[in-house]
Amino acid sequence: MEHATDRGPTAEPDTDEAEPDMDKAEPDTADAEPHPETETGTEPQPPGGKKDRTPARRRLRRLRRGALALVLALLLPLLAAETALRVNYMGDPAGGAYTRGQDAIWLGHAWVDGRKKDADVAALAERLRGTGIRDLYVHAGPLEHDGTLPPSAYRNAPWLIGAVHRALPGVRVQAWLGDQLATESPDGLRLERAETRTAVVDSTRRILDTGFDGAHFDLEPLHSGDRHYLDLLDALRAVTRAHQVPLSVAAHQIDPLPAFHSLWGTLTNHPKWWSQAFFGEVARRVDQIAVMSYDTMQPLPSLYGGYVAQQTSLALEVTPPTTDLLMGLPFFHENRFGHWAHAETVPAAVRGIRLGLSRTDPDRLRFGVALYVDFAATEDDWTAYRDGWVRP
């Protein structure tokens, strides 16, 4: 913005004084008071000798005031929301808000592509004994953009399933399938194509024939209200029921404020959140739903924990009692936009989950946590999970 440089008009000296009368005696001026308008011969000036009356300066002031008003309009709601999250993190969870034995963990692709061996399964079994983990989501994809899945992607699946069943009786091995959707970029899987949805269903049928104990889907970025996704879930449910195994999905977070996904989508072209109503529609179509309650943009553990407490309550309100609801725990440590490792911690998430469960549905049995992800987890993550969620 250019700065105004014009000076305002200045008053001319007063030149209309009458000539002195030479016939009269000179007045005694020693004690005379000077007239304020004639002492200097000019009108009073603002500091610096500039008048603050030009149109350019008035426009500049208006712009500054408008900018300040805009900043306050953006910051005040944000500060109010963050304060609410901090308050939401206060209080004590109910005494019984611990594991129900319905927990899960996401496992990387190394478990089915030949890199893992019997010793790795033994170590995993030792790690999981005494916890509440019942489901392993083993990465067996990704799907091709046309919905197909080559058998080579999960060639060691029969070995893994048998080894886990022997080492950890009762633990289910689910095929974790997914792909990037073409919702925000030209490349990716297109759910609006009927032939693609049919291919996904066929791929699921074939992978379940391998012996997996369930099918777990993670399709992103999935926009709220996507009817093609709901149609896909209806078709997949028929397949999983025929195999007598659960259909499971990873779910986006729920709007922290009404219709927030619409506002965020308009600003960024990435809606990120689902409406609570859409979350409920998805939850009614599956046997298990795991909320990806991380990557929240929260800068402090207390704010992250308060956010997770809110997400837990929102999800509990619309998830049928016949569907397993799992809340995600961040077993990874990255620093990037949307995720601060120092804020999104396992202790903060566990406390938030326990608070949300205690306030909303403390007696719910079909509830647990889901750990993301095995290959990035630290000993501190496992200790926090055990101490915060598994104990008695």
C-alpha positions in Angstrom: 0.0 0.0 0.0 1.3 3.4 -0.9 1.7 5.9 1.9 0.0 9.3 1.6 2.5 12.1 1.1 0.2 15.1 0.5 0.3 17.9 3.0 -2.9 19.6 4.0 -3.5 23.3 3.2 -2.0 25.7 5.7 -3.5 29.1 6.8 -2.1 32.2 5.3 -0.7 34.8 7.7 -3.3 37.4 8.9 -2.4 40.5 6.8 -5.6 42.6 7.5 -4.4 44.4 10.6 -5.1 48.2 10.5 -2.2 50.6 10.1 -1.2 52.2 13.5 -2.6 55.7 14.2 0.4 57.9 14.3 -1.6 60.7 16.0 -2.3 58.4 19.0 0.1 57.5 21.7 1.7 54.2 21.4 -0.2 51.7 23.6 1.5 50.1 26.6 2.2 46.6 25.3 4.4 45.3 28.1 1.5 43.6 29.8 -0.7 43.0 26.8 -1.9 39.4 26.2 -1.1 38.1 22.7 -4.1 37.1 20.6 -4.0 33.3 20.0 -4.7 33.8 16.3 -2.1 36.5 15.8 0.8 35.4 17.9 2.3 33.1 15.2 0.2 34.2 12.2 -0.8 30.6 11.5 -3.4 28.1 12.7 -2.2 25.3 15.1 -0.6 22.4 13.3 -0.7 18.6 14.1 2.5 17.0 15.2 5.1 17.0 12.4 3.4 19.9 10.8 1.0 17.6 8.8 -2.7 17.8 8.8 -4.5 14.4 9.2 -7.4 15.3 7.0 -6.5 13.9 3.5 -8.7 11.3 1.9 -5.7 8.9 1.6 -5.1 9.0 5.3 -8.7 8.4 6.1 -8.8 5.4 3.8 -5.7 4.0 5.4 -7.3 4.3 8.9 -10.4 2.6 7.7 -8.3 -0.3 6.2 -6.4 -0.7 9.4 -9.6 -0.8 11.5 -11.1 -3.3 9.0 -8.1 -5.5 9.2 -8.2 -5.5 13.0 -11.9 -6.3 13.0 -11.3 -9.2 10.6 -8.4 -10.6 12.8 -10.6 -10.3 15.9 -13.5 -12.0 14.1 -11.3 -14.9 13.2 -9.4 -15.2 16.5 -12.2 -14.8 19.0 -14.2 -17.9 17.9 -10.9 -19.9 17.7 -10.0 -18.8 21.2 -13.5 -19.7 22.5 -13.3 -23.1 20.8 -9.8 -23.9 22.2 -11.0 -22.8 25.7 -13.9 -25.1 25.4 -11.6 -28.0 24.5 -9.4 -27.2 27.5 -12.4 -27.3 29.8 -13.5 -30.5 28.2 -10.2 -32.1 29.3 -10.9 -31.3 32.9 -12.5 -33.7 35.4 -12.0 -37.4 36.3 -13.0 -40.4 34.2 -15.3 -43.0 35.6 -13.6 -45.8 37.5 -14.6 -48.5 35.0 -13.5 -46.6 31.8 -10.9 -49.1 30.8 -10.5 -51.7 28.1 -13.3 -54.0 27.3 -11.1 -56.4 25.3 -12.3 -54.9 22.0 -9.1 -53.1 21.0 -7.2 -53.2 17.6 -3.9 -52.3 16.0 -3.0 -51.4 12.5 0.0 -53.5 11.2 2.2 -52.7 8.2 2.5 -54.5 4.9 5.7 -56.3 6.0 3.5 -59.0 7.7 2.2 -60.3 4.4 4.9 -59.6 1.8 7.5 -62.0 3.1 9.6 -59.8 5.3 8.2 -61.1 8.6 9.0 -64.5 10.0 7.9 -66.8 12.8 10.1 -65.0 15.3 8.3 -61.8 14.6 4.9 -63.4 15.2 6.3 -64.7 18.5 7.5 -61.3 19.5 4.1 -59.8 18.5 2.3 -62.4 20.6 4.4 -61.5 23.6 3.7 -57.8 23.1 0.0 -58.3 22.9 -0.6 -60.7 25.8 -2.4 -59.2 28.7 -3.7 -56.2 26.6 -7.2 -55.7 25.2 -6.3 -56.2 21.6 -8.6 -58.5 19.7 -8.2 -57.4 16.1 -5.1 -57.0 13.8 -5.7 -54.8 10.8 -3.0 -56.1 8.4 -2.2 -54.0 5.4 -3.0 -56.3 2.4 -3.4 -53.7 -0.3 -3.5 -51.1 -1.6 -6.2 -51.6 -4.1 -5.6 -50.6 -7.6 -7.4 -47.4 -8.8 -9.8 -49.6 -10.7 -10.7 -51.6 -7.5 -8.7 -54.7 -8.3 -6.2 -56.3 -6.0 -3.4 -58.7 -7.3 -2.9 -61.8 -5.1 0.8 -61.0 -5.0 0.1 -58.1 -2.7 -0.8 -60.5 0.1 1.1 -63.6 -0.9 2.1 -64.5 2.7 -1.3 -64.0 4.2 -2.1 -67.8 4.8 1.2 -68.2 6.7 0.4 -65.1 8.9 -3.1 -66.1 9.6 -2.1 -69.6 10.7 0.8 -68.3 12.8 -1.3 -65.7 14.7 -4.1 -68.2 15.3 -1.6 -70.5 16.9 0.2 -67.9 19.0 -2.8 -65.8 19.9 -6.0 -67.8 20.0 -9.1 -65.6 19.7 -7.3 -62.7 17.9 -8.7 -61.9 14.5 -6.6 -61.1 11.5 -8.4 -58.6 9.2 -7.4 -57.6 5.7 -6.7 -53.9 5.8 -7.6 -52.6 2.3 -7.7 -49.1 0.9 -6.7 -46.6 -1.7 -6.5 -42.8 -2.3 -9.8 -41.5 -3.7 -10.0 -39.1 -6.6 -12.0 -36.6 -4.6 -9.4 -33.9 -4.4 -7.0 -34.8 -7.2 -7.4 -36.3 -10.7 -5.8 -39.6 -9.7 -7.2 -42.2 -7.5 -10.1 -44.7 -7.0 -13.5 -43.4 -8.2 -16.4 -44.6 -6.1 -18.9 -43.0 -8.5 -18.1 -45.7 -11.1 -20.2 -48.7 -10.6 -17.7 -51.0 -12.3 -15.0 -49.8 -9.7 -17.3 -50.6 -6.8 -18.0 -54.0 -8.3 -14.3 -54.7 -8.6 -13.7 -53.7 -4.9 -16.4 -56.2 -3.8 -14.9 -58.9 -6.0 -11.4 -58.2 -4.6 -12.8 -58.5 -1.0 -14.5 -61.8 -1.8 -11.2 -63.2 -3.1 -9.1 -62.0 -0.2 -11.6 -63.4 2.4 -11.3 -66.7 0.6 -7.7 -66.7 1.7 -8.7 -67.1 5.3 -8.8 -63.5 6.7 -11.1 -63.0 9.7 -12.5 -59.8 8.4 -12.2 -56.9 6.0 -11.1 -53.4 7.2 -11.4 -50.5 4.7 -9.6 -47.1 4.8 -10.5 -45.0 1.8 -9.3 -41.3 1.9 -10.1 -38.5 1.5 -13.8 -39.5 1.8 -16.2 -36.6 1.8 -19.1 -36.4 4.1 -22.4 -37.5 2.5 -20.8 -39.7 -0.2 -23.8 -42.0 -1.3 -21.5 -44.1 -3.5 -19.5 -45.1 -0.4 -22.7 -46.1 1.4 -23.7 -48.2 -1.6 -20.3 -49.9 -1.5 -20.7 -50.7 2.2 -24.1 -52.3 1.5 -22.5 -54.5 -1.1 -19.5 -55.4 1.0 -21.7 -56.2 4.0 -23.4 -59.0 2.0 -20.0 -60.5 1.2 -18.6 -60.4 4.8 -21.9 -61.8 6.1 -21.6 -64.7 3.7 -18.1 -65.3 5.0 -19.3 -64.8 8.6 -16.7 -62.2 9.3 -16.9 -58.5 10.4 -16.9 -55.5 8.0 -14.8 -52.8 9.5 -13.9 -49.3 8.4 -11.6 -46.4 9.4 -13.7 -43.3 9.8 -12.9 -39.6 9.5 -13.4 -37.3 12.5 -16.8 -35.7 13.2 -17.6 -32.0 12.8 -16.4 -30.3 16.0 -18.9 -27.5 15.2 -22.1 -27.9 13.1 -21.4 -28.1 9.4 -17.7 -27.3 9.9 -16.7 -29.6 7.1 -18.6 -27.4 4.6 -16.8 -24.3 5.8 -13.4 -26.0 5.8 -14.0 -27.5 2.4 -14.8 -24.1 1.0 -11.6 -22.6 2.4 -9.2 -25.4 1.6 -10.9 -27.9 -0.8 -10.4 -30.6 1.9 -13.5 -31.0 4.0 -11.7 -33.4 6.3 -14.6 -34.0 8.8 -17.8 -35.9 8.4 -21.1 -34.7 9.7 -22.4 -36.6 12.7 -25.4 -37.8 10.7 -23.2 -39.2 8.0 -21.0 -40.9 10.6 -24.1 -42.6 12.0 -25.1 -43.8 8.5 -21.7 -45.4 8.1 -21.7 -46.9 11.6 -25.1 -48.5 10.9 -23.8 -50.3 7.8 -20.7 -51.9 9.4 -19.8 -54.2 12.3 -16.9 -52.1 13.5 -15.9 -48.4 13.0 -12.5 -47.0 14.1 -12.2 -43.2 14.3 -8.9 -41.8 13.1 -8.7 -39.4 16.0 -5.3 -37.9 15.2 -4.0 -35.3 12.8 -6.2 -32.8 14.6 -4.2 -29.6 14.3 -4.2 -29.2 18.1 -1.0 -27.5 19.5 -1.1 -28.7 23.2 -1.8 -32.1 24.9 -4.7 -30.7 26.9 -6.4 -29.3 23.8 -5.8 -32.5 21.9 -7.2 -34.6 24.8 -10.2 -32.3 25.1 -10.8 -32.7 21.3 -10.6 -36.5 21.6 -13.0 -36.4 24.5 -15.5 -34.5 22.3 -14.9 -36.8 19.3 -15.6 -39.8 21.6 -18.9 -38.4 22.8 -20.0 -37.4 19.3 -19.3 -40.9 17.9 -21.0 -42.6 20.8 -24.1 -40.6 20.3 -24.7 -42.0 16.8 -23.0 -45.4 16.8 -25.6 -48.3 17.3 -25.0 -50.5 20.3 -24.5 -53.4 17.9 -21.5 -51.8 16.2 -18.0 -51.8 17.7 -16.7 -48.3 18.2 -13.0 -47.8 18.4 -11.1 -44.5 19.0 -7.7 -44.2 17.4 -4.5 -43.7 19.4 -1.4 -42.0 17.8 1.4 -44.6 17.9 3.5 -42.4 15.5 5.6 -39.3 15.9 5.6 -36.8 13.0 5.7 -33.0 12.9 3.9 -31.5 10.0 0.9 -29.3 9.3 -2.0 -30.8 11.3 0.0 -33.0 13.6 2.4 -32.0 16.4 4.0 -35.0 18.1 4.5 -33.2 21.4 0.7 -32.5 21.5 -0.9 -35.7 20.1 0.3 -38.1 22.7 -1.0 -41.5 23.8 -1.6 -40.3 27.4 -3.6 -37.3 26.2 -5.7 -39.4 23.8 -6.4 -42.1 26.4 -7.5 -39.6 29.0 -9.7 -37.9 26.5 -11.3 -41.2 25.4 -11.9 -42.2 29.0 -13.6 -38.8 29.7 -15.8 -39.0 26.6 -16.8 -42.6 27.4 -17.5 -41.7 31.1 -19.7 -38.7 30.2 -21.7 -40.3 27.3 -22.1 -44.1 27.7 -19.9 -45.5 30.5 -21.5 -48.9 30.4 -21.0 -49.5 26.7 -19.3 -52.9 26.1 -18.7 -52.7 22.3 -16.0 -50.0 22.7 -12.3 -49.9 22.4 -9.2 -48.1 21.1 -7.2 -48.7 17.9 -3.4 -48.2 17.8 -1.9 -46.6 14.7 0.7 -48.0 13.7 2.9 -50.9 14.8 6.1 -50.0 12.9 6.2 -46.4 14.3 5.4 -47.2 17.9 7.8 -46.6 20.8 8.1 -48.3 24.2 6.6 -45.2 25.7 3.6 -45.6 23.5 3.0 -49.2 24.6 3.6 -48.3 28.3 1.1 -45.4 28.1 -1.5 -47.7 26.4 -1.1 -50.3 29.1 -0.9 -47.9 32.1 -3.7 -45.6 30.9 -6.2 -48.0 29.2 -5.5 -51.6 30.0 -5.0 -51.4 33.8 -7.6 -53.0 35.7 
